[in-house]
Amino acid sequence: MQLKFDHVHYRCADLDRARRFYCDVLGAELIEERELAGRRVLRLKLGDVYLLLSPAPPGQPHRPESADQRLGAYHIAFFVENHDRAVEYFKQRGAHFVREGVMASDDLKVAFIEAPDGMQVELMERVKKS
C-alpha cells in the first residue's frame, strides 16, 4: 500500500493566535476554514506542507508542554537557502527564536522559532563543507 502525506493537525489553546503566528509571521496561506465534527478547523499551506489547526475539545485542559518537555512531535522543520537571512527575515515578521546559528552537524546549521502551544519551527541550511 502506498501512502501519500496530506497534513499535520495541531490542536490549539487559542486558534486565532495560532492562525496569526502561522499566517502573519511564517507566511502560511489560509486555504479554507470550515466546521468538522462541530469545531472550527483551519487548513493552511506553509511551504509545501498543509497544517490543520483546530481548538482543543471543550472541557479539556489546555496545558501545552514546552518543546523541550513534550513527548511526540515538538517541531516542524523547513530547509532555507540562507540561515542568517532567514533568521533576520522572520525576526522582522515578529518571530521569537529560542536558538539560532546552531551547527547541528558539520554541514547543518539550524535555528528554532517558538510557536504557539509549545511547538517550534526549525529552519535548516545545508552548509557546504570547505
N, C-alpha and C positions, 0 to 999 in steps of 0.2 A: 504494500500500500504506500502510495506517495502522498506526503503531506505538503501543504503549501502554507507558509506562515501568513497570518492575517493581522493580528493586533496584540497589544499588551493592554490589559484593563486595570486601571487604578481606581480603587475606592478612595474617596477624598473626604476629609473632615469638612472642608469648605470648597465646594465645587467651583464657585466663581473665582476664588483666589487661585485655584489650580489652573483654571482656564486662562486667567490673566498671565500667570507665570509662563505657561507653555506657549501661548499665542504672543503676548506682548514682549516677553524677554527673549524667548528662544525662537520666535518667528513661526510657530506652527500655524497651519491653516485650519480653521474650523470648517469641517466638511459637512457635518449635519448635527442637529440637535433633535432628539426625539424622546419619546417615552417608551421604556422597556420594563416590563414587569412592575409597572406602577411607579417607576422612578425616572427622573430626567437623566439622559445619557448624552454625552458629547463625544463625537468622533472627530479626532484631529489627525492631521497628517504633518509629521515632523521629519523632514528629510525624506527618506523612503520607508518610514515606519508609521503605522497607524496606532494611535493611542485612543482608548476609550476611557472616559472619565465619568464616574457616577458617584453620587453621595453614598456614604455608609448607610446601611439599613437603619431605619428608625429604631430607637431604643437600644442600639448597640453602643458600647463605649467607643469614644473617639480618642484613643491614645496612641498616636503614631510613635513608633520607636525610631530612634536615630539610625542612620545608615550603618554606623559602627556597631550597633547592638542588635539589629534585626536579623532574623533568620529569613531564608528565602531571598528573593530579588531585593537588591538595595540600590541598584543604579541601572541606567541605560547608558549606552556608550555610542559615540559617533566619531568617525575619523574626520580630521580637519587637515587642510593643506599646510597651515602655519599655526602652530600652537600659540605663539606670542600675539599674533594679530587676532586670532580667535578670542583669546582671553580679553584683550583690550576691547574688541567689538562687543562682547557680551557684558562686560563691565559697564560700558556706555549705555547699554539697554537695561541696566539695573540688576544684573546677576551678582550674587554674592558667592565668592569662591571659598571653599573650605581648604583646598590645596591647589597649587598651580606650579608649573615648572618642574614637576617631579619626573626624574628619569626612572621609570619603572623597570627598564632594562637598558642595555647599551644602545638599543635602537628604537625605543618607545618613550616619548615624552607625553605626560598626561596632566590633566587638571580636572578638578571636580567642582561642579556648581551645586550649591544647596538648592534643593527643590522642595515643594510642599510635601507634607505628610511623611517626613523622614527619608525621602528619596534623594538621590543625587543624579546628576547628569555628568558623564565623563566625556571629556574631549581628548582625543588621542592623535598624535602625529608620529608617523614613522620617520625617524631621523636617519639620514644616510650616514653610514659609517665612513670616517675619513681614512 
